[in-house]
Amino acid sequence: MESGSPPRVPRPRAGHPESMLQHSGGRLPDPDPRYGAYLQPPWGAGHLSVEYDPRPSAVREARAEVRRQLEGWGLAEADDLVDTAELLVSELCTNALLHSASRFTLTLSAAHGVLRCEVADSGRRTPQVLEAGTSESGRGMFLVEALALRWGCHQDGPGKTVWFELGTCGSDGCGRRQP
C-alpha cells in the first residue's frame, strides 16, 4: 500500500446488510457489538414524519404507515416489532385525537437497534399511566409503559410530543427493558 492512500475496505456482497447501508450513501453504524449483526435501515431512510387531520380514520392510516415503513426499512422480521409499534402508535394517536382534537404528527426514526415513535399534537395535557382496570378507556399509556423500552413526553412550543422506543434486535440488552 502506498503511503498516504486510504486503506482498502472490502466490499460487501449484494444483499448483505452492509451492502444496503453503503448503497444509501451513508457510513455504516457504529461498530457496537450489540447492534452490528442486526439489519439496520439505510441512513436517511430511517426517518419519516407525517401529519394527520383530526379524524377517526387518521389512527388507522397511522397504523398502516407504521407497518409500511417498518417493512420498507427491513425491520418486519424483528420478533413482534411491527405489531407492537402499530399498537402503541395507535394508542398515542387515539390520545391525540381525544385530548387535543387537533392535527397531529407521527414521526418514526430507526437507528442503532432502536425504533423511536413520536406523536406531536397541540394539547398541553401530560399523559398519565393508569392501572389496567375494567374501564373501557384509559389503558393506552399502561400498554405503552408495559411494552416500550422507554417512553416520555416533552412540551413542544404550544403543544407536546409523546414518544416511545422499541428495540429492533433480539439480543440481550438491545431494545429490552432493563429490570
N, C-alpha and C positions, 0 to 999 in steps of 0.2 A: 504494500500500500504506500502510495506517495505521501510525503509529508504535506499536511495542510488539506488533504482531500477528506471528505466526510466518510465515516465508516460505512461499509456495505451492510445494508439491512435486508435480511431475507424477505422475499415477497410471499405473503400468504397465498394458499391455494384458493381458487374461486369457490365461493360458497362457504368458506371458513368465516367465522365471526369477525376476525381481524380484517379480512378482505372487505367485508361490508363497511367497516369503520373507515378503512383507507379510501374506499370509493366516495365516501361522503366529503372527502377533502380535509377532514379534521384529524387531529392527532388521536392516538389511542388513549383510553382511560388510564388513570394512574395504575401502576402495576401492583395494587394491593392484592395479596394472595386470596383474600376472601371473595373478591369480585372478578378476578382475572379470567377464570374459566367459564364465566357465565356470559351469555349473549347480552350485549348492551345495545341500545338503539344508536344509530349513527348520530354523530354530533350534528346539531342543527335540526335533526328530525325528532329529537326527544322533547319538543316543546310545542304546545298548542294552546290557543286561547280563543274561546267562542262566547259571544254574548247572546243571551236569550231574552225574549219578551216574557212578561209575567202572565203566562197562561199554563193550564194544567199539562198540555202536550209537551211543554218545554222539558219536563222531567224525563219523559220517555225519550225525547230527542237527545238529551244529555247522556242518558244511559247508552243509547245506540252509538253516540260519538266516542264514548269511552271504549266500548268494545272494538269499534272500527280502528281507533288509533292504536290500542294495545296490540291488536292483530297486525297492523301495519308496521309496528316497531319490532315485531318478532317476539313479543312478550306473552302471547296467548298460551304458551306451553308451560308457563311457570305456575305449577300447582293450581290453586283456585284464585289466582290473582285477578283475572278478568271478572269473575263473578263477585268477588269481594269488593273490587273497585266500583263496579256497577251499583251494587247495593249501597255502599257508603256515599257515593256521589248522589244517588237518588235521595238519600236521607238529607244531605246538605242542600240540595236543590229544592226539595219539598219545604224545608225550613225557610229558605229564602223566599219562596212564594207565600207561605203562610204568615211569616212575621214581618216581611218588608213590602210585599206586594209591588215590587219594582223590578226593573230589568236586573239580571244577574249575569255574572261572567264566570264561566268554568275555565280553569287553567290546569293543564296537565303538563308535567315535566318528568322525565325519567333519565337517570344517570347514576352510575356507580352503585348499582344494586338497589336503588330506591325510586319508587314512583311517588310523586307528590301531586295531590289533587287539591285544588283551591276553588272555593266558591265565594265570590265577592258580591255584595249587594249594598243597598243604601240604608239598611237597618242599622241601628246602634245597639240593639239588644244582644248581649253576650249569651251564647248558648250554654245551657246547663245540662249536666248529666243527671237524669232522673232514674230512680230504681225501675226495673222492669216489672211492673205490677200488672194488674188486669185491665188497666186503662187502654182505650183504643188508640191513644196518641201519646206522644212524649217519650217514646223509646228510641228515637233516632240517634241521639248522642250517646245513649247507653251502648248501642251497637258500634258506633264509631270508637268509643272508649275500649270496648271489648276486642275489636278486630284489628284496629290500626296499630302500627308500630308506635306511632305517637301522633298527636294532633294538637291543634291550638287555634287561637283566634286573636287577631290584632285589629285595632281601629285603623281605618284606612281613609283619611280625609273625612268626608261626610258619612261614610259607611263603615263596613267591617269586612274582613276576609277570614273565613273559617277554612282550615286546611287539615289534611291528614296525610300520613305517609305509610306506604306498604313496601315490604321487601320484594324484590323481583328475582331473587335466587333462593335456593333451598338449603344453603349451608348454615351451620350453626353460627349465630351472631350476625347473619346477613338478613336483615329485614324481619327479624323476630323480636318481639317484645322481650326485654330483659327482665328477669324476676326481681 
